[in-house]
């Protein structure tokens, strides 16, 4: 079956096929396959979903249904420095909303968007379990604790020139 | 084997890691090497100590000295003073907030005194990446006892007798659940550990998996033995990378030692465990949704019966338990059901782990006997409310729970009491709120959560919660009517009665419990158009305090809608009709002359 309309490079398709194969092309492993694919591409555009559907022999609609169901999967590329604000309850009562507003204002983007230069993207997540440090902000793998709205400018500045 | 004079235990949990506990470890090791103490002092990375507020924590054994909020820069002083000269570093000791005395030994701290640690027994004591350390604290002894001295039914009977109930929130008797799964005959059965800790503000499962992964593996194997399953699956959130890493290490080590795999401990019992990853969906904490998610589907719940014990993962009998439930199992087999059931209340036995968070002095993870009162937890262990503010409410049970108030403080905490008071145990999140928190906004916050997390399968949850959210939003904007309050109540009850799964059936709880306990606050929003807590900005007005205003004109120049007027060096005035409440004036004022009332 060669119905895949490719914008992806051949090597990318091969890579995806390999991922699927490492899970025995088992439809039950769809979520694990998607985790791996997102690790490789950073996001899950429809072309990637088509390849996976093809390899696992399931309808694309099913893959799309799963991708859109889980908040961890995204169909838009993230920024070079993905910023996630924890909006779990502990962070909420300690002022996470104000911190989020400050990030929106400073970066001039909304939640779910990426800045025009592709540098930053903004998202919310539910509790990373570091409630002792609330409110918490994650940039890539780095955790910032007890963040106040006044700290936001400085935090962004750290990454501006990188 | 080398014997060390001192052990330095350092918390390597997610919270302390975020505060650079890795940097402390590096600095300590460097100092130890420089001073030539490699054979005397050993640095051990452990799981969570629980006292996250004061992290990162360094504990010195054998003298049990507890250093708080340590930085990498403190390493030299700890080695020089404590290890070499034998003097405690006073400035890093915990200060009792009441007496202002330094307390060196954690046993004497208010935070630890009332705690009994069963599920958390090894967290903060052992290196979770080292199976030998776990074994030195009796890991896999209970599995050995079950396999060699007990029949599956005897194990089930012991768990039943102990009175252990599901710690994930449901409170269903664990032994009974195991018995159901054991009685269903099939060629393949599964043991599933629910580590999809989605309840915001709860982090006990993460801490157990990060601090003592072997206890969960052991308990799953014991469960497998009772029901005749040889396969275990742990469904864990992808948001917990450290817990995943430690579980993988633990599984590999257990296999290597023959504690997982074929012919465990020389018996004919086989059991192995694999990981399955969640992908960020709260509803997957519900067991049928979790099973669908493990099968690679959308995590939508299905109607019970059939229960997973009959038809679960891949249609086979499956037993699903929460992490904390599993963590309590090995101790019960070792110390006996009578010991366990001697702790707790009549219908809720043993201990429960709570994650204390919010406006409380001692944020952290605690484990107390069932029946401890909320007052003891919040004021004695939790150290009271932050910044000397007044206690207003404590939210238990996460988005499915409710808000309890002053009048509930002396209620002994157990499954049934919390439900009777209109909340629930849930997984053990406890968010403390003070006088600055608006309860209508809190209810709105939870509904926002549920609306986003509703899977959309059943109408009451998909549409009903959205409507609840919209009404709450209207009220916080000062546009609510008394009729809205009636509608909130009616709609909440309809959703509770008709939603398909636990998520929808409990999602109106935050609304109902705040309506019950904070009716006046709702009425103030509706009839007086005021937010008593001062949190709803739409109901607030910016006002210039004439005495403080020096007429610098900074606010007037910054106001985007030019609604501030006044002569230079004269008090200014805000035209409330034109004000868009952006708050810029308050930010710009250097004289504290602008207030929000």
Interface residues (C-beta under 8 A of the other chain):
Chain A: X26 X27 X28 X29 X30 X31 X32 X34 X35 X65 X66 X69 X70 X71 X72 X73 X87 X88 X89 X90 X92 X93 X94 X125 X126 X127 X128 X129 X130 X131 X132 X133 X134 X136 X143 X144 X145
Chain B: X14 X15 X17 X18 X19 X52 X53 X55 X197 X198 X199 X200 X201 X202 X203 X206 X207 X238 X239 X240 X276 X277 X278 X279 X280 X281 X282 X293 X295 X296 X297 X298 X299 X314 X355 X357 X358 X359 X363 X364 X395 X398 X429 X431 X433 X437 X442 X445 X446 X449 X455
